[in-house]
Amino acid sequence: MTPEHQPLSDFCGVLASFLAARVDPLAIDAAGAIPPAHLDELARLGALSVSLPASHGGAELGLVGATAVVDVIARRDRALATTVGLHLGLGTRALVTHGTAAQHDRWLPSLATGERIAAFSATEPAAGSDLSKIATRITPTATGRLRVDGQKIFVTNGGLAGLFTVAAASPGLGEASAGQSLIVLERSDAGLAIGPEEHKLGLRGSSTTPLFLDAVEVPADRLLGPPGHGQELIGEVLAWGRTIMAAGCAGTAHAALDLARAHVRERKQFGRALAHQPVVRAQLAEMGADLFTMRALIAHTAALEADRAALERASLVTKVIASDLDWQICDRALQLLGGMGYIEHSGAPLLLRDARITRIFEGANDVLLTRLGLLEAQHPKAPSETGTTADAIQQEVHGVVAFLRDALGLSLFRKHAELHWLGRLVAARDAALALVPYARLPEDTAALGLDGAACHWAQHALARIERMVCCALLDRDAPDAEPLAQALLEEHA
């Protein structure tokens, strides 16, 4: 660990000790709620202020600090990590970056101390991954105030939050004929009502509620950033949220790998411990390599905090890869535990259930892959020379982009199946590039804060990504599924 990161490392150590001593994940899951004392203690430790400005009580450690904290918490309990991560990212980011001095003075101190928990409200019954369909509306009143009407669903931290950043359509606001805006609402605002907690497959300790807004009137100074520019701000906020969520995926995967390792060392079958079986050892190595890939991507993306455009694009890849690999690692861990893995008190089912939502929320993975394919088709990334396996992956993706652009021309931008497929290749390529510093510079592992095995892990991870690319390429040779899909749809019409 480099000297400038040592305080963060020390803090994470203190945080891990608290979590191990006080937090019972199975109890939180069974109760469907996080004990308030846990959040109070995390606030006292500083976990709720790590990404907030120092001028208002925060540690100002940015995205690197937020991802580190959420990773550590998720190793113990994903519901608690989700609560904290939402507060540090989606819940407060727009306020931190686009709030006025008066807004900072009013809300940041209580957010830093945990007196208030933050939430972010964008999803609606008819607007999920497609946020252009947001129907919640901000309307100016004759007195110069703003009226907010609408309904939000799946609001993480909804039952806990004292402050909500709400995305709403705002036609005519700020001389914009259309567009969206972000507005801050307080829990005490008249007309704002919190619905009942949702009963979920996983993350049961995390609060998820609807939010009802019925003629909520607030002063015009509740707007965040320029009116009518909400979509731009949402993209910036989601980049933080997706990266922090990916860190939670890494923490959960870490816990799953630890659980599997402990079991195979103790469990004996056919006269010896499972850890001595070659197939088991190979599977553990694959899980370790996938976890290494997740952490390399998260570190790469968090370091882009100052470059908004690069961060937004990188966060798409990081979210997709981390959530997919998290699910695979948790599923493999349960498999290695055998019948015991199917029993709730082993902890494996909880990890798997908590992991599943990450491929859906903050942008469903299939939607984000299509988005990645579109971005690559519009602005192809030229291959670079790295001296690693990543070079072959880059060349393959570059060739696919050239082929699609030549074969389809402008119609490519309307071909969602092709863009989705291209997005899978782009995600694999960018994951490979994030591994390059570790794969080609084994002599610099100490400077990177890694042990001497980093090069080996990176090379193994690159080989797995290369196989992923091969599988994606083979998918294009599969028979056309469209006639079968049409038949299925017509069968139950």
C-alpha positions as CSV (number, residue, x, y, z in Angstrom):
1,M,0.0,0.0,0.0
2,T,1.4,3.4,-1.0
3,P,1.9,5.9,1.8
4,E,-0.9,8.2,0.6
5,H,-3.4,5.3,0.9
6,Q,-2.2,4.1,4.3
7,P,-4.8,6.1,6.3
8,L,-7.6,4.6,4.1
9,S,-6.1,1.1,4.7
10,D,-6.0,1.7,8.4
11,F,-9.6,2.9,8.4
12,C,-10.8,-0.1,6.5
13,G,-9.0,-2.3,9.1
14,V,-11.0,-0.6,11.9
15,L,-14.2,-0.9,9.9
16,A,-13.6,-4.6,9.3
17,S,-13.0,-5.2,13.0
18,F,-16.3,-3.5,13.9
19,L,-18.2,-5.5,11.3
20,A,-16.8,-8.8,12.4
21,A,-17.6,-8.1,16.1
22,R,-21.1,-6.5,15.7
23,V,-22.8,-7.3,12.4
24,D,-24.7,-10.6,12.0
25,P,-25.7,-10.9,8.3
26,L,-28.1,-13.8,8.8
27,A,-29.9,-11.9,11.6
28,I,-30.2,-8.8,9.4
29,D,-31.6,-11.0,6.5
30,A,-34.1,-12.7,8.9
31,A,-35.3,-9.4,10.4
32,G,-35.5,-7.7,7.0
33,A,-33.9,-4.6,8.5
34,I,-30.6,-3.2,9.6
35,P,-30.4,-2.3,13.4
36,P,-30.3,1.5,13.7
37,A,-27.3,1.1,16.1
38,H,-25.2,-0.3,13.2
39,L,-25.7,2.8,11.1
40,D,-25.1,5.0,14.2
41,E,-21.7,3.3,14.8
42,L,-20.8,3.4,11.1
43,A,-21.5,7.2,11.2
44,R,-19.3,7.6,14.3
45,L,-16.5,5.7,12.5
46,G,-16.8,8.0,9.5
47,A,-18.1,5.5,6.9
48,L,-21.0,7.7,6.0
49,S,-18.8,10.7,5.2
50,V,-15.9,9.2,3.4
51,S,-16.8,10.7,0.0
52,L,-18.2,14.0,1.3
53,P,-16.2,17.3,1.4
54,A,-13.9,18.0,4.3
55,S,-15.3,21.5,4.6
56,H,-18.6,20.0,5.8
57,G,-17.4,17.1,8.0
58,G,-16.4,14.5,5.3
59,A,-13.1,12.7,4.7
60,E,-13.1,13.8,1.0
61,L,-11.5,10.5,-0.2
62,G,-13.6,10.5,-3.4
63,L,-14.5,7.4,-5.4
64,V,-11.4,5.5,-4.3
65,G,-12.4,5.9,-0.6
66,A,-16.1,5.1,-1.3
67,T,-15.3,1.9,-3.2
68,A,-12.8,0.7,-0.5
69,V,-15.4,1.2,2.3
70,V,-18.2,-0.5,0.4
71,D,-16.0,-3.4,-0.5
72,V,-15.1,-4.0,3.1
73,I,-18.7,-3.7,4.3
74,A,-19.9,-6.1,1.6
75,R,-17.5,-8.8,2.7
76,R,-19.6,-8.9,5.9
77,D,-23.1,-7.9,4.8
78,R,-24.3,-6.8,1.4
79,A,-27.5,-5.1,2.6
80,L,-25.5,-2.9,4.9
81,A,-23.0,-2.2,2.1
82,T,-25.9,-1.2,-0.3
83,T,-27.3,1.2,2.3
84,V,-23.9,2.9,2.8
85,G,-22.9,2.8,-0.9
86,L,-26.2,4.4,-2.0
87,H,-25.7,7.2,0.6
88,L,-22.1,7.8,-0.5
89,G,-22.8,7.6,-4.3
90,L,-26.2,8.1,-5.8
91,G,-27.7,9.7,-2.7
92,T,-25.2,12.5,-2.2
93,R,-23.1,12.9,-5.4
94,A,-25.3,15.4,-7.3
95,L,-25.5,17.5,-4.2
96,V,-21.7,17.4,-3.7
97,T,-20.8,18.3,-7.3
98,H,-23.7,20.6,-8.3
99,G,-25.1,21.9,-5.0
100,T,-24.7,25.6,-4.2
101,A,-22.8,26.8,-1.1
102,A,-26.1,27.4,0.7
103,Q,-27.3,23.8,-0.2
104,H,-24.0,22.4,1.1
105,D,-24.4,24.3,4.3
106,R,-27.9,23.2,4.8
107,W,-27.6,19.4,4.1
108,L,-24.0,18.1,4.0
109,P,-23.2,18.4,7.7
110,S,-26.2,16.2,8.7
111,L,-25.4,13.7,5.9
112,A,-21.8,13.5,7.1
113,T,-22.8,12.7,10.7
114,G,-25.5,10.2,9.6
115,E,-28.3,12.3,11.1
116,R,-29.7,12.1,7.6
117,I,-29.4,9.2,5.2
118,A,-29.6,10.0,1.5
119,A,-31.6,8.3,-1.3
120,F,-31.9,8.8,-5.0
121,S,-35.2,8.4,-6.8
122,A,-35.3,7.9,-10.6
123,T,-37.1,4.6,-11.4
124,E,-40.8,4.6,-12.0
125,P,-43.5,2.1,-13.0
126,A,-43.0,3.0,-16.7
127,A,-39.4,4.1,-16.5
128,G,-36.7,1.6,-15.5
129,S,-33.5,1.4,-17.5
130,D,-35.1,3.9,-20.0
131,L,-35.1,7.0,-17.8
132,S,-36.3,9.1,-20.8
133,K,-39.8,7.9,-19.9
134,I,-39.8,9.6,-16.4
135,A,-43.3,11.0,-15.8
136,T,-42.8,12.6,-12.4
137,R,-43.1,16.3,-13.1
138,I,-41.8,19.6,-11.7
139,T,-44.2,22.5,-12.4
140,P,-43.5,26.2,-11.5
141,T,-46.3,27.8,-9.5
142,A,-47.6,31.4,-9.6
143,T,-45.7,32.2,-6.4
144,G,-42.3,31.1,-7.8
145,R,-42.2,27.8,-5.9
146,L,-42.0,24.4,-7.5
147,R,-44.6,21.7,-7.4
148,V,-43.6,18.0,-7.7
149,D,-46.1,15.3,-8.6
150,G,-45.5,11.7,-9.4
151,Q,-44.5,8.2,-8.1
152,K,-41.1,6.5,-7.8
153,I,-40.5,2.8,-7.1
154,F,-37.7,0.7,-5.8
155,V,-36.2,3.6,-3.9
156,T,-33.1,2.2,-2.1
157,N,-32.9,3.7,1.4
158,G,-36.5,4.9,1.0
159,G,-37.6,3.9,4.5
160,L,-34.5,5.4,6.1
161,A,-33.8,8.5,4.1
162,G,-34.2,12.0,5.4
163,L,-33.1,13.5,2.0
164,F,-34.1,12.5,-1.5
165,T,-32.6,13.5,-4.8
166,V,-35.4,13.1,-7.3
167,A,-35.2,13.0,-11.1
168,A,-38.3,14.6,-12.7
169,A,-39.4,15.9,-16.1
170,S,-39.3,19.7,-16.1
171,P,-40.6,21.1,-19.4
172,G,-40.5,24.9,-19.5
173,L,-38.2,25.1,-16.5
174,G,-35.2,27.4,-17.0
175,E,-36.5,28.3,-20.5
176,A,-36.0,24.7,-21.6
177,S,-39.0,23.4,-23.7
178,A,-38.2,19.8,-22.6
179,G,-35.8,18.1,-20.3
180,Q,-35.4,16.8,-16.8
181,S,-34.1,18.2,-13.6
182,L,-32.9,17.0,-10.2
183,I,-34.6,18.3,-7.1
184,V,-33.9,17.8,-3.4
185,L,-36.8,16.8,-1.2
186,E,-36.8,16.4,2.5
187,R,-38.8,13.6,4.3
188,S,-40.8,16.2,6.1
189,D,-42.0,18.0,3.0
190,A,-45.9,18.1,2.8
191,G,-47.2,15.8,0.2
192,L,-44.2,13.4,0.2
193,A,-45.2,9.9,1.4
194,I,-43.1,6.7,1.8
195,G,-44.7,3.5,0.8
196,P,-44.3,0.1,2.4
197,E,-41.1,-1.9,2.3
198,E,-40.8,-4.3,-0.7
199,H,-40.4,-8.1,0.0
200,K,-37.3,-9.0,-2.0
201,L,-35.3,-12.1,-3.0
202,G,-32.1,-10.6,-1.5
203,L,-30.8,-7.5,0.1
204,R,-33.6,-7.9,2.6
205,G,-32.0,-5.7,5.2
206,S,-31.7,-2.9,2.7
207,S,-34.7,-0.6,2.6
208,T,-36.6,-0.5,-0.7
209,T,-39.9,1.4,-0.9
210,P,-42.1,3.4,-3.3
211,L,-42.2,7.2,-3.0
212,F,-45.4,9.1,-3.6
213,L,-45.3,12.8,-4.5
214,D,-48.6,14.5,-4.3
215,A,-48.5,18.3,-4.9
216,V,-45.2,18.7,-3.0
217,E,-44.4,22.4,-3.1
218,V,-40.9,23.5,-2.3
219,P,-38.8,26.7,-2.9
220,A,-37.0,27.0,-6.2
221,D,-33.6,26.7,-4.5
222,R,-34.2,23.0,-4.1
223,L,-33.1,22.4,-7.7
224,L,-29.6,20.9,-8.2
225,G,-27.6,22.2,-11.1
226,P,-29.0,23.9,-14.2
227,P,-32.7,23.2,-14.8
228,G,-33.4,21.0,-17.8
229,H,-30.0,19.3,-17.6
230,G,-31.1,16.4,-15.4
231,Q,-30.1,13.7,-17.8
232,E,-26.5,14.8,-17.9
233,L,-26.4,15.0,-14.1
234,I,-28.0,11.5,-13.8
235,G,-25.3,10.1,-16.1
236,E,-22.6,11.5,-13.9
237,V,-24.3,10.3,-10.7
238,L,-24.9,6.8,-12.1
239,A,-21.2,6.5,-13.0
240,W,-20.4,6.9,-9.3
241,G,-23.3,4.6,-8.3
242,R,-22.3,1.8,-10.7
243,T,-18.7,1.9,-9.6
244,I,-19.5,1.8,-5.9
245,M,-22.0,-1.0,-6.6
246,A,-19.2,-2.9,-8.4
247,A,-17.1,-2.6,-5.2
248,G,-20.0,-4.2,-3.3
249,C,-19.9,-7.1,-5.9
250,A,-16.2,-7.5,-5.2
251,G,-16.8,-7.6,-1.5
252,T,-19.5,-10.3,-1.8
253,A,-17.4,-12.3,-4.2
254,H,-14.5,-12.1,-1.7
255,A,-16.8,-13.5,1.1
256,A,-18.0,-16.3,-1.2
257,L,-14.4,-17.3,-2.1
258,D,-13.4,-17.2,1.6
259,L,-16.4,-19.4,2.4
260,A,-15.6,-21.9,-0.3
261,R,-11.9,-22.1,0.6
262,A,-12.7,-22.7,4.3
263,H,-15.1,-25.5,3.3
264,V,-12.9,-27.4,0.9
265,R,-10.0,-27.4,3.3
266,E,-12.1,-29.1,6.0
267,R,-14.6,-31.3,4.0
268,K,-13.2,-34.7,3.2
269,Q,-14.5,-36.9,0.4
270,F,-13.0,-40.1,-1.1
271,G,-10.4,-40.2,1.6
272,R,-9.0,-36.6,1.4
273,A,-9.9,-33.0,1.7
274,L,-11.7,-31.5,-1.3
275,A,-8.9,-28.9,-1.5
276,H,-6.6,-31.7,-2.9
277,Q,-9.0,-32.5,-5.8
278,P,-7.6,-31.1,-9.0
279,V,-11.0,-30.0,-10.3
280,V,-11.8,-28.1,-7.1
281,R,-8.4,-26.4,-7.1
282,A,-8.9,-25.3,-10.7
283,Q,-12.3,-23.9,-9.8
284,L,-10.9,-22.0,-6.9
285,A,-8.2,-20.5,-9.1
286,E,-10.9,-19.4,-11.6
287,M,-12.8,-17.7,-8.8
288,G,-9.6,-16.0,-7.6
289,A,-8.8,-14.8,-11.1
290,D,-12.3,-13.4,-11.6
291,L,-12.1,-11.6,-8.3
292,F,-8.8,-10.1,-9.4
293,T,-10.4,-8.9,-12.6
294,M,-13.2,-7.2,-10.7
295,R,-10.7,-5.4,-8.4
296,A,-8.5,-4.3,-11.3
297,L,-11.6,-2.8,-13.1
298,I,-12.8,-1.0,-10.0
299,A,-9.4,0.5,-9.3
300,H,-9.1,1.6,-12.9
301,T,-12.5,3.2,-13.0
302,A,-12.3,4.9,-9.6
303,A,-9.0,6.5,-10.7
304,L,-11.0,8.2,-13.6
305,E,-13.0,10.3,-11.2
306,A,-11.8,13.6,-12.6
307,D,-12.6,12.7,-16.2
308,R,-16.4,12.6,-16.4
309,A,-16.7,11.1,-19.9
310,A,-14.1,8.4,-19.3
311,L,-15.7,7.6,-15.9
312,E,-19.2,7.2,-17.3
313,R,-18.0,4.8,-20.1
314,A,-15.7,2.8,-17.8
315,S,-18.4,2.4,-15.2
316,L,-20.7,0.6,-17.7
317,V,-18.0,-2.0,-18.2
318,T,-17.2,-2.3,-14.5
319,K,-20.8,-2.7,-13.5
320,V,-21.5,-5.4,-16.0
321,I,-18.4,-7.4,-15.5
322,A,-18.4,-7.1,-11.7
323,S,-22.1,-8.1,-11.3
324,D,-21.8,-11.0,-13.7
325,L,-18.6,-12.3,-12.1
326,D,-20.1,-11.8,-8.6
327,W,-23.0,-14.1,-9.5
328,Q,-20.7,-16.7,-11.0
329,I,-18.4,-16.7,-8.0
330,C,-21.3,-16.9,-5.5
331,D,-22.9,-19.7,-7.5
332,R,-19.6,-21.7,-7.7
333,A,-19.1,-21.2,-3.9
334,L,-22.5,-22.7,-3.2
335,Q,-21.7,-25.6,-5.5
336,L,-18.4,-26.3,-3.8
337,L,-20.2,-26.4,-0.4
338,G,-22.5,-29.1,-1.8
339,G,-25.7,-29.9,0.1
340,M,-24.5,-27.6,2.9
341,G,-24.4,-24.7,0.5
342,Y,-28.2,-25.1,0.0
343,I,-28.8,-24.6,3.8
344,E,-29.4,-21.0,4.8
345,H,-27.2,-21.0,7.9
346,S,-24.2,-21.8,5.8
347,G,-24.3,-18.2,4.5
348,A,-23.9,-19.3,0.8
349,P,-27.6,-18.8,-0.1
350,L,-27.6,-15.3,1.3
351,L,-24.5,-14.3,-0.8
352,L,-26.2,-15.7,-3.9
353,R,-29.5,-14.0,-3.3
354,D,-27.9,-10.7,-2.5
355,A,-25.8,-10.9,-5.7
356,R,-28.7,-11.4,-8.1
357,I,-30.1,-7.9,-8.2
358,T,-26.8,-6.3,-9.2
359,R,-27.3,-7.5,-12.8
360,I,-30.6,-5.6,-12.9
361,F,-30.5,-2.4,-10.9
362,E,-28.6,0.8,-11.9
363,G,-29.1,-0.2,-15.5
364,A,-29.9,-3.8,-16.5
365,N,-26.8,-5.4,-17.9
366,D,-28.3,-6.2,-21.3
367,V,-29.3,-2.5,-21.7
368,L,-25.8,-1.4,-20.7
369,L,-24.1,-3.9,-23.1
370,T,-26.2,-2.4,-26.0
371,R,-25.1,1.0,-24.8
372,L,-21.5,0.0,-24.8
373,G,-21.8,-1.4,-28.3
374,L,-23.4,1.8,-29.5
375,L,-20.6,3.9,-28.0
376,E,-18.0,1.7,-29.6
377,A,-19.7,1.9,-33.0
378,Q,-19.8,5.7,-32.8
379,H,-16.2,6.1,-31.4
380,P,-14.1,3.0,-32.0
381,K,-11.1,2.6,-29.7
382,A,-7.8,2.1,-31.6
383,P,-5.8,-0.9,-30.4
384,S,-2.6,-0.3,-28.4
385,E,0.5,-2.3,-27.9
386,T,0.6,-3.8,-24.4
387,G,2.8,-6.8,-24.8
388,T,0.1,-9.0,-23.2
389,T,-2.8,-11.2,-24.3
390,A,-4.9,-8.1,-24.3
391,D,-3.3,-7.2,-27.7
392,A,-5.1,-10.1,-29.4
393,I,-8.4,-9.2,-27.7
394,Q,-8.1,-5.6,-28.8
395,Q,-7.4,-6.6,-32.4
396,E,-10.3,-9.0,-32.5
397,V,-12.7,-6.3,-31.2
398,H,-11.3,-3.7,-33.6
399,G,-11.9,-6.1,-36.5
400,V,-15.4,-6.8,-35.5
401,V,-16.2,-3.0,-35.3
402,A,-14.8,-2.5,-38.8
403,F,-16.7,-5.4,-40.1
404,L,-20.0,-4.3,-38.7
405,R,-19.6,-0.7,-39.8
406,D,-18.7,-1.8,-43.3
407,A,-21.4,-4.3,-43.6
408,L,-24.3,-2.4,-42.0
409,G,-23.3,1.3,-42.3
410,L,-25.7,3.6,-40.5
411,S,-28.2,0.9,-40.0
412,L,-25.9,-0.6,-37.4
413,F,-27.1,2.0,-34.9
414,R,-30.6,0.5,-35.1
415,K,-29.4,-3.2,-34.8
416,H,-29.8,-3.8,-31.1
417,A,-28.8,-7.5,-31.3
418,E,-25.5,-6.6,-33.1
419,L,-24.8,-3.7,-30.7
420,H,-25.5,-6.0,-27.7
421,W,-23.0,-8.6,-29.1
422,L,-20.5,-5.9,-29.7
423,G,-21.0,-4.6,-26.2
424,R,-20.0,-8.0,-24.8
425,L,-16.8,-7.9,-26.7
426,V,-16.1,-4.3,-25.7
427,A,-16.6,-5.2,-22.0
428,A,-14.2,-8.1,-22.3
429,R,-11.6,-5.9,-24.0
430,D,-11.8,-3.1,-21.4
431,A,-11.5,-5.7,-18.6
432,A,-8.4,-7.1,-20.2
433,L,-6.9,-3.6,-20.5
434,A,-7.5,-3.0,-16.8
435,L,-5.4,-6.0,-16.1
436,V,-2.5,-5.0,-18.2
437,P,-0.6,-3.0,-15.6
438,Y,-0.5,-6.1,-13.3
439,A,0.2,-8.6,-16.1
440,R,3.2,-6.9,-17.7
441,L,4.9,-5.2,-14.7
442,P,5.6,-7.9,-12.1
443,E,8.6,-6.0,-10.8
444,D,6.4,-3.1,-9.9
445,T,3.9,-5.0,-7.8
446,A,5.1,-3.5,-4.6
447,A,4.6,0.0,-5.9
448,L,1.1,-1.0,-6.9
449,G,0.3,-2.2,-3.4
450,L,0.2,-5.8,-4.6
451,D,2.0,-9.0,-3.6
452,G,4.3,-10.9,-5.9
453,A,1.5,-13.2,-7.1
454,A,-0.3,-10.3,-8.9
455,C,1.3,-11.0,-12.3
456,H,0.3,-14.6,-12.1
457,W,-3.3,-13.7,-11.2
458,A,-3.5,-11.1,-14.0
459,Q,-2.2,-13.6,-16.6
460,H,-4.7,-16.2,-15.5
461,A,-7.5,-13.6,-15.6
462,L,-6.5,-12.5,-19.1
463,A,-6.6,-16.1,-20.3
464,R,-10.2,-16.4,-18.9
465,I,-11.2,-13.1,-20.7
466,E,-9.7,-14.5,-23.9
467,R,-11.9,-17.5,-23.6
468,M,-14.9,-15.2,-22.9
469,V,-14.2,-13.4,-26.2
470,C,-14.0,-16.7,-28.1
471,C,-17.4,-17.7,-26.7
472,A,-18.9,-14.4,-27.7
473,L,-17.5,-14.8,-31.3
474,L,-18.9,-18.3,-31.5
475,D,-22.3,-17.0,-30.5
476,R,-22.5,-15.1,-33.9
477,D,-22.3,-18.5,-35.7
478,A,-25.3,-19.8,-33.9
479,P,-28.5,-20.5,-35.9
480,D,-30.9,-17.6,-36.2
481,A,-33.2,-17.7,-33.2
482,E,-35.7,-15.1,-34.5
483,P,-38.2,-17.6,-36.0
484,L,-38.3,-19.6,-32.7
485,A,-38.8,-16.4,-30.7
486,Q,-41.6,-15.3,-33.0
487,A,-43.3,-18.7,-32.6
488,L,-43.1,-18.6,-28.8
489,L,-44.6,-15.1,-28.7
490,E,-47.5,-16.1,-31.0
491,E,-48.2,-19.3,-29.1
492,H,-49.5,-17.5,-26.1
493,A,-50.7,-14.3,-27.7
